[in-house]
């Protein structure tokens, strides 16, 4: 099977949880990686070692443990910057997750002054396929400022409808925010082309890269200046790292103009009773004690992915997704939501099975050891666009094997017989 990582079985041994046996003696078939990825032993060991041997707060500590913790924390930032090709390490800001990163941007725009101020007559453009984390913050921004929220619609085959882009992105557009890869439809969006169009009218481009960072090679520094987004956000737990940490990368020229998001320790330059002045990037947006061990673990995670090679990871995802689409097509009554061409999508595949509720499908699959997601996947508008309330979603990753896809298809066939669908 072309495109699979040659060392797939070796890679799987890096993830101890994949050896689990579930209730009834069923081996674990983990197909919920779009929700959270599993963690390799090196990430687990790195975090345990830090807690056992180097645990201390960062920054001002003058003792040896403090120096070690500070170095480990900032090494995590260096590794993340290298992973995404950030032009400067200081443009990498740690948050608690991608949702906080997107809220940080939306809120600071609500408070911005001068050319970045958002108000009546301005427009913010999003898309109908967004995760709720990239819808609600912009709804709040426009409600609070009097600006107008607009969005790209979707085609029947799960792509952005770009026919009206010239009417949607205009001189009134202040911000364009969109997902790089849809968590529900799997669609890979043309970020470069949309960014270029937005920059032509002076708009800021924010990209939710939560589903892109785990599976696509990202090199911000190598992008054409006109096609490079101004902000990207992603979360640690989808890139084989820990929960509790997210990444916000923002162009220095933009982030230095935005006001702070949270006030407190570490984000200040000086404080008096009358006023405060603020630190430079990235500490300006990192108030309080940061997620220290999580940053250390995230650094180990992205180094692990970099050692594998993101081109190889992407090739594997495309190959296993193509194999999954072929297998799902053999299940009677099953309809895939989103593109059917694996080269146009990521590893998350949402689907319906006629006559069976997604929650029932997920429960029956779980009884066979197959872990999938069921619900609206925090993408209710996209589900509404296709006339469905919810869906079942399987999602592969770098450790997924063809035999696991076979197990999914067999479990879906069993589900049909279980519900006597013929």
C-alpha positions as CSV (number, residue, x, y, z in Angstrom):
1,X,0.0,0.0,0.0
2,X,1.8,3.1,-1.3
3,X,2.3,6.1,0.9
4,X,2.3,4.4,4.2
5,X,5.2,5.1,6.5
6,X,7.7,2.3,5.9
7,X,8.3,2.0,9.6
8,X,4.5,1.9,10.6
9,X,4.8,-1.1,12.9
10,X,7.9,0.4,14.6
11,X,6.0,3.7,15.0
12,X,3.0,1.9,16.6
13,X,5.4,0.5,19.3
14,X,6.1,4.1,20.3
15,X,2.5,4.5,21.5
16,X,1.9,2.2,24.5
17,X,-1.9,2.7,24.6
18,X,-2.3,1.0,21.2
19,X,-1.4,-2.3,22.8
20,X,-4.5,-2.0,25.1
21,X,-7.1,-4.7,25.2
22,X,-10.6,-3.5,26.0
23,X,-13.7,-5.2,27.6
24,X,-14.5,-8.5,26.1
25,X,-10.9,-9.1,25.0
26,X,-11.2,-6.8,22.0
27,X,-8.0,-5.1,20.9
28,X,-8.2,-1.3,20.7
29,X,-8.8,0.2,17.3
30,X,-8.4,3.9,17.9
31,X,-10.0,6.0,15.2
32,X,-10.7,9.2,17.1
33,X,-7.4,11.1,16.5
34,X,-9.1,14.2,15.2
35,X,-10.5,14.6,18.7
36,X,-7.2,13.8,20.4
37,X,-4.1,12.0,19.3
38,X,-2.4,9.3,21.3
39,X,1.0,10.1,22.9
40,X,4.3,8.4,22.2
41,X,6.4,7.1,25.0
42,X,9.0,9.8,24.5
43,X,6.4,12.5,25.3
44,X,5.2,10.7,28.4
45,X,8.8,10.1,29.6
46,X,9.9,13.7,29.0
47,X,7.0,15.0,31.0
48,X,7.5,12.6,33.9
49,X,11.3,13.3,33.9
50,X,10.6,17.0,34.1
51,X,8.2,16.6,37.1
52,X,10.5,14.2,38.9
53,X,13.8,16.1,38.4
54,X,13.3,19.6,37.2
55,X,10.0,20.9,38.5
56,X,10.0,24.6,39.4
57,X,8.4,27.8,38.2
58,X,10.0,29.6,35.3
59,X,11.4,33.0,34.7
60,X,12.5,34.8,37.8
61,X,13.7,31.8,39.9
62,X,17.4,32.1,40.7
63,X,18.0,28.6,41.9
64,X,19.2,25.7,39.7
65,X,15.8,24.0,39.3
66,X,14.3,27.3,38.2
67,X,17.0,27.7,35.6
68,X,16.4,24.2,34.4
69,X,12.7,24.6,34.2
70,X,13.0,27.9,32.3
71,X,15.4,26.4,29.8
72,X,13.1,23.4,29.2
73,X,10.1,25.6,28.8
74,X,11.8,27.9,26.3
75,X,13.2,24.9,24.5
76,X,9.6,23.8,24.0
77,X,8.9,27.2,22.3
78,X,12.0,26.8,20.1
79,X,10.9,23.4,18.9
80,X,7.4,24.6,18.2
81,X,8.8,27.6,16.2
82,X,10.9,25.2,14.2
83,X,8.0,22.9,13.6
84,X,5.9,25.5,11.9
85,X,8.8,27.5,10.4
86,X,8.0,30.6,12.4
87,X,10.1,33.6,11.3
88,X,10.8,34.4,14.9
89,X,10.5,32.2,18.1
90,X,9.1,35.3,19.9
91,X,6.0,35.1,17.7
92,X,5.1,31.8,19.3
93,X,2.7,32.3,22.2
94,X,1.5,29.5,24.5
95,X,-2.1,29.4,25.4
96,X,-4.2,26.6,27.1
97,X,-5.7,25.4,23.8
98,X,-6.7,26.6,20.3
99,X,-10.0,27.9,21.6
100,X,-8.2,30.3,23.9
101,X,-5.8,31.3,21.2
102,X,-8.7,32.3,18.9
103,X,-10.5,34.0,21.7
104,X,-7.4,36.0,22.5
105,X,-7.2,37.3,18.9
106,X,-11.0,38.1,18.8
107,X,-11.0,39.9,22.1
108,X,-7.9,42.0,21.5
109,X,-9.4,43.2,18.2
110,X,-12.5,44.2,20.2
111,X,-10.2,46.4,22.4
112,X,-7.8,47.6,19.6
113,X,-7.5,51.2,18.6
114,X,-6.3,53.0,15.5
115,X,-6.1,51.0,12.2
116,X,-6.9,47.8,13.9
117,X,-10.1,49.0,15.6
118,X,-13.3,47.1,14.6
119,X,-16.6,48.9,14.5
120,X,-19.8,49.7,12.6
121,X,-19.3,49.4,8.9
122,X,-16.5,46.8,9.3
123,X,-17.0,43.1,8.3
124,X,-15.6,39.9,9.7
125,X,-15.6,36.9,7.3
126,X,-15.7,33.3,8.5
127,X,-16.9,30.0,6.9
128,X,-19.9,27.7,7.3
129,X,-17.5,24.7,8.0
130,X,-15.8,26.2,11.1
131,X,-15.5,24.5,14.5
132,X,-17.5,26.5,17.1
133,X,-14.2,27.8,18.5
134,X,-13.8,29.8,15.3
135,X,-17.4,31.0,15.1
136,X,-18.5,32.1,18.6
137,X,-15.5,34.4,19.2
138,X,-16.2,36.3,16.0
139,X,-20.0,36.5,16.8
140,X,-19.1,38.0,20.1
141,X,-16.6,40.4,18.5
142,X,-19.2,41.7,16.0
143,X,-22.0,41.9,18.5
144,X,-19.8,43.9,20.9
145,X,-18.5,46.3,18.2
146,X,-21.3,46.7,15.8
147,X,-19.4,45.1,12.9
148,X,-21.1,42.6,10.5
149,X,-20.4,38.9,10.4
150,X,-20.4,37.3,7.0
151,X,-19.3,33.8,5.8
152,X,-18.5,31.5,2.9
153,X,-21.1,28.9,2.2
154,X,-20.4,25.3,1.2
155,X,-20.8,23.4,-2.0
156,X,-22.7,20.1,-2.1
157,X,-19.4,18.2,-2.2
158,X,-18.0,19.8,0.9
159,X,-15.8,22.6,-0.4
160,X,-15.9,26.3,0.3
161,X,-18.1,28.1,-2.2
162,X,-15.6,30.6,-3.6
163,X,-17.7,31.9,-6.5
164,X,-18.8,35.0,-4.6
165,X,-15.4,35.7,-3.0
166,X,-15.2,39.2,-4.6
167,X,-18.5,40.2,-3.0
168,X,-17.6,38.6,0.3
169,X,-14.0,40.0,0.8
170,X,-14.1,43.7,0.1
171,X,-12.6,46.9,1.3
172,X,-15.0,46.7,4.3
173,X,-13.4,43.3,5.4
174,X,-11.4,43.7,8.5
175,X,-10.7,40.1,9.4
176,X,-11.0,36.8,7.6
177,X,-10.9,33.7,9.9
178,X,-11.1,30.2,8.6
179,X,-10.0,26.6,9.2
180,X,-7.2,25.1,7.2
181,X,-8.6,21.6,7.5
182,X,-12.2,21.0,8.5
183,X,-12.6,18.8,11.6
184,X,-16.0,17.5,10.2
185,X,-15.8,17.4,6.4
186,X,-12.0,16.9,6.3
187,X,-11.8,19.5,3.5
188,X,-8.3,21.1,3.0
189,X,-9.0,24.8,2.2
190,X,-7.0,26.9,-0.2
191,X,-5.4,29.1,2.5
192,X,-2.8,30.7,0.2
193,X,-5.4,32.0,-2.3
194,X,-7.8,33.2,0.3
195,X,-5.0,34.9,2.2
196,X,-3.8,36.7,-0.9
197,X,-7.3,38.0,-1.7
198,X,-7.8,39.2,1.9
199,X,-4.4,40.9,2.0
200,X,-5.2,42.8,-1.2
201,X,-8.0,44.6,0.7
202,X,-5.9,45.0,3.8
203,X,-7.7,42.4,5.9
204,X,-6.0,40.3,8.6
205,X,-6.1,36.5,8.1
206,X,-6.6,34.2,11.1
207,X,-6.3,30.4,10.5
208,X,-7.4,27.6,12.7
209,X,-4.7,25.0,12.1
210,X,-5.9,22.5,14.7
211,X,-6.5,19.8,12.1
212,X,-3.7,21.0,9.8
213,X,-0.7,21.0,12.1
214,X,-0.9,17.3,12.9
215,X,-0.9,16.2,9.3
216,X,0.4,18.9,6.9
217,X,3.9,20.2,6.6
218,X,3.8,23.9,7.7
219,X,6.6,26.3,6.9
220,X,5.5,29.9,7.5
221,X,8.8,31.4,6.7
222,X,8.8,29.8,3.3
223,X,5.4,31.1,2.3
224,X,5.1,34.0,0.0
225,X,4.6,37.1,2.1
226,X,1.2,37.9,0.5
227,X,0.0,34.3,1.1
228,X,1.2,33.9,4.6
229,X,-1.6,34.2,7.2
230,X,-1.2,36.8,9.9
231,X,-2.2,34.4,12.8
232,X,-2.4,30.6,13.1
233,X,-3.7,28.6,16.1
234,X,-3.5,25.0,17.0
235,X,-3.7,22.7,20.0
236,X,-1.0,20.5,21.5
237,X,-3.1,17.4,22.1
238,X,-3.8,16.8,18.4
239,X,0.0,16.7,17.5
240,X,0.8,13.8,19.9
241,X,1.4,16.3,22.7
242,X,-0.4,16.9,26.0
243,X,-3.7,18.6,26.7
244,X,-3.8,22.0,28.4
245,X,-1.6,23.8,25.9
246,X,-2.2,25.5,22.6
247,X,-0.1,27.6,20.2
248,X,-0.8,31.0,18.8
249,X,1.6,32.3,16.2
250,X,1.1,35.9,15.1
251,X,3.0,38.3,12.9
252,X,5.2,40.5,15.1
253,X,3.9,43.6,13.3
254,X,0.4,42.7,14.2
255,X,0.8,41.3,17.7
256,X,2.8,44.2,18.9
257,X,-0.1,46.5,18.0
258,X,-2.8,44.5,19.8
259,X,-3.5,45.1,23.5
260,X,-2.9,42.5,26.1
261,X,-5.5,39.8,26.6
262,X,-5.0,38.9,30.3
263,X,-3.3,41.0,33.0
264,X,-1.1,39.6,35.7
265,X,2.4,38.4,36.3
266,X,5.1,38.0,33.6
267,X,3.1,40.1,31.0
268,X,4.3,43.4,32.4
269,X,7.3,45.6,32.0
270,X,6.5,47.7,35.1
271,X,3.5,48.3,37.4
272,X,2.6,51.4,39.5
273,X,-0.7,52.1,41.2
274,X,-1.6,54.5,38.4
275,X,-0.7,52.5,35.3
276,X,1.3,49.6,33.8
277,X,3.5,49.1,30.8
278,X,3.7,45.7,29.1
279,X,6.4,43.2,28.2
280,X,7.3,42.4,24.6
281,X,6.4,39.3,22.7
282,X,5.7,36.6,23.6
283,X,5.3,37.3,27.3
284,X,2.9,40.2,26.6
285,X,0.2,37.5,26.0
286,X,1.3,34.9,28.6
287,X,0.0,36.2,31.9
288,X,0.6,34.1,35.0
289,X,2.3,30.8,35.5
290,X,2.3,29.1,32.1
291,X,1.7,25.5,31.2
292,X,5.3,24.5,31.9
293,X,5.4,20.7,31.8
294,X,2.8,20.9,28.9
295,X,5.2,23.1,26.9
296,X,8.0,20.6,27.7
297,X,5.8,17.8,26.5
298,X,4.7,19.7,23.4
299,X,8.3,20.3,22.5
300,X,9.0,16.6,22.7
301,X,5.9,15.9,20.6
302,X,6.7,18.2,17.7
303,X,10.3,17.0,17.7
304,X,9.0,13.4,17.4
305,X,6.9,14.4,14.4
306,X,9.8,16.4,12.9
307,X,12.0,13.3,13.2
308,X,9.4,11.2,11.4
309,X,9.1,13.9,8.8
310,X,5.8,15.7,8.2
311,X,5.9,14.9,4.5
312,X,5.9,11.2,5.4
313,X,3.1,11.7,7.9
314,X,1.1,13.5,5.3
315,X,1.7,10.8,2.7
316,X,0.5,8.2,5.2
317,X,-2.6,10.2,6.1
318,X,-3.6,10.5,2.4
319,X,-3.0,6.8,1.8
320,X,-4.9,5.6,4.8
321,X,-7.7,8.1,4.1
322,X,-8.0,6.8,0.5
323,X,-8.1,3.2,1.8
324,X,-10.8,4.2,4.4
325,X,-12.9,5.9,1.7
326,X,-12.8,2.8,-0.4
327,X,-13.8,0.6,2.5
328,X,-16.6,2.8,3.6
329,X,-18.0,2.9,0.0
330,X,-18.7,-0.8,0.3
331,X,-21.1,-0.4,3.3
332,X,-24.7,-0.3,2.1
333,X,-26.6,2.8,3.1
334,X,-23.5,4.7,4.2
335,X,-23.0,8.3,3.0
336,X,-19.7,10.2,3.5
337,X,-20.0,13.9,4.2
338,X,-17.3,16.0,2.5
339,X,-14.9,15.4,-0.4
340,X,-14.5,11.8,-1.7
341,X,-11.0,12.5,-3.1
342,X,-8.4,11.8,-0.4
343,X,-6.0,14.3,-1.9
344,X,-8.5,17.1,-1.1
345,X,-9.1,16.2,2.5
346,X,-7.6,15.3,5.9
347,X,-8.0,12.1,7.9
348,X,-11.3,12.9,9.6
349,X,-14.2,11.3,7.7
350,X,-17.8,11.9,8.9
351,X,-20.6,9.7,7.7
352,X,-24.2,8.7,8.1
353,X,-25.7,5.2,7.9
354,X,-29.4,5.1,6.9
355,X,-31.6,4.0,9.7
356,X,-29.1,4.2,12.5
357,X,-28.4,7.1,14.9
358,X,-24.7,8.0,15.1
359,X,-24.7,7.4,18.9
360,X,-26.0,3.9,18.3
361,X,-23.3,3.3,15.7
362,X,-20.6,4.5,18.0
363,X,-21.8,2.3,20.9
364,X,-21.9,-0.8,18.7
365,X,-18.5,-0.1,17.3
366,X,-17.2,0.4,20.8
367,X,-18.4,-3.1,21.7
368,X,-16.1,-4.3,18.9
369,X,-13.1,-2.3,20.2
370,X,-13.5,0.4,17.5
371,X,-13.3,4.0,19.0
372,X,-15.0,6.7,16.9
373,X,-16.7,9.9,17.6
374,X,-20.5,10.6,17.3
375,X,-22.3,13.9,17.5
376,X,-22.1,17.3,15.8
377,X,-18.3,17.6,16.4
378,X,-18.7,21.2,17.4
379,X,-19.7,22.0,13.8
380,X,-23.5,22.4,14.0
381,X,-23.7,24.9,11.1
382,X,-21.9,22.5,8.8
383,X,-24.2,19.7,9.8
384,X,-27.3,21.9,9.2
385,X,-26.0,22.8,5.7
386,X,-26.2,19.1,4.8
387,X,-29.5,18.6,6.5
388,X,-28.3,16.3,9.3
389,X,-28.3,16.7,13.0
390,X,-25.2,14.7,13.7
391,X,-22.8,12.2,12.2
392,X,-20.3,9.4,13.0
393,X,-16.7,10.4,12.5
394,X,-13.7,8.1,12.1
395,X,-10.3,9.8,12.1
396,X,-6.9,8.2,11.4
397,X,-3.4,9.3,12.2
398,X,0.2,8.3,11.6
399,X,-0.2,5.1,13.6
400,X,-3.4,3.9,11.8
401,X,-3.1,0.6,9.9
402,X,-5.1,-0.8,7.0
403,X,-6.2,-3.7,9.2
404,X,-7.7,-1.1,11.6
405,X,-9.7,0.3,8.7
406,X,-10.8,-3.3,7.8
407,X,-11.9,-3.7,11.4
408,X,-14.0,-0.5,11.2
409,X,-15.7,-1.7,8.0
410,X,-16.4,-5.1,9.5
411,X,-17.8,-3.5,12.6
412,X,-20.1,-1.3,10.4
413,X,-21.3,-4.4,8.6
414,X,-22.0,-6.0,12.0
415,X,-23.9,-2.8,13.0
416,X,-26.2,-3.1,10.0
417,X,-27.0,-6.7,10.9
418,X,-27.4,-5.8,14.6
419,X,-30.1,-3.3,13.7
420,X,-31.5,-5.7,11.0
421,X,-30.9,-3.4,8.1
422,X,-30.5,-6.3,5.7
